[in-house]
Amino acid sequence: MNMVEQKYQLIPGVELRKGSNVMIYGPTFSGKAMFAKSTFRKLINSNYGGIYVLTRETAEQLIEWLGNDYNPNKVKIIDCVTKSMTGEAKDTASIKRVTVMDLTGISAKISKFFEEFWRSGVKDVILVFDSLSTLLMYLNIQTVFRFLHILTGRVKMTGAIAFYIVEEGMHDEKTIVTLKQLFNGMIEFKEENGKKYVRFVSSLVKTEWFEIVVDENSVVIA
């Protein structure tokens, strides 16, 4: 039985179905980005195809982190950093470079990668978007919402699993409430007394807070 049929256990008591769109939300350095990366790594090593949209680091930095787990046939990257920094950056078959404000370009490249996976027989895909907060620094919430409405719809239609990182403290409550409409739930992170915690919240489920340990390669529930 493949992993999607079994569903994917996110944290204890929470299993993601195909077509799920999930916000990852919490303060800086709480483990959000590493949670997304380590989940991405687990799934590409379980026969998923992976699409990673980067607005805070380059494709090369992600590839270095993945190390031997990087396979250009299974990992597709949309780098929104390099072109903005240098103005000159070459695309490859598995790496596409755009500016962070080019939502049309980002959307088109995500669609192209989905189609490539589908044509090659890869039906299970994980998408990570790191991060929506960067988009909201440059673009208004209405523009970002329209972009996400299309993207989350595509994820549902293709049966993928998608995670979208949002920084706590960078946006007003109205913006967060607006974004939440698009997602099936939220993985929430917090820090208290020098310890880090995670929980899952949706309209149907609210788990307890689980203590986590974050290192440079993983997020582990203590």
HUBELJO-V553047 format. One line per field, one symbol per residue. phi: phi as a letter, one per 30 degrees, with the letter a starting at -180 (. if undefined). burial: + if it has 9 or more other C-alpha atoms within 8 Angstrom, else -. A space follows every 50 residues. Layout:
BEGIN
phi = ???
burial = ???
END
This chain:
BEGIN
phi = .dddddicddbeibcdceidcbdcbldeicjddddddddededddciddb bbcccbbdedddddddhdddbddcccbccccedddcibaddbdcbccbdd ddddddddddeddeddddddjdccbccbcbbdddeddcbddddddddded ddddddddidbbbbdbddjcbddddddddeedcdlbcccabbhiccbbac bbdcbbdddcdbccbdbabbdd
burial = ---+--+++-----+++++++++++++--+++-+++++-++-++---+++ +++++++++--++--+---+---+++++++++++---------+++++++ -----++-++--++--++---+++++++++++++++--+----++-+++- ++--++--++++++++++--+---++-+++-++-+++++++----+++++ ++-------+++++---++---
END
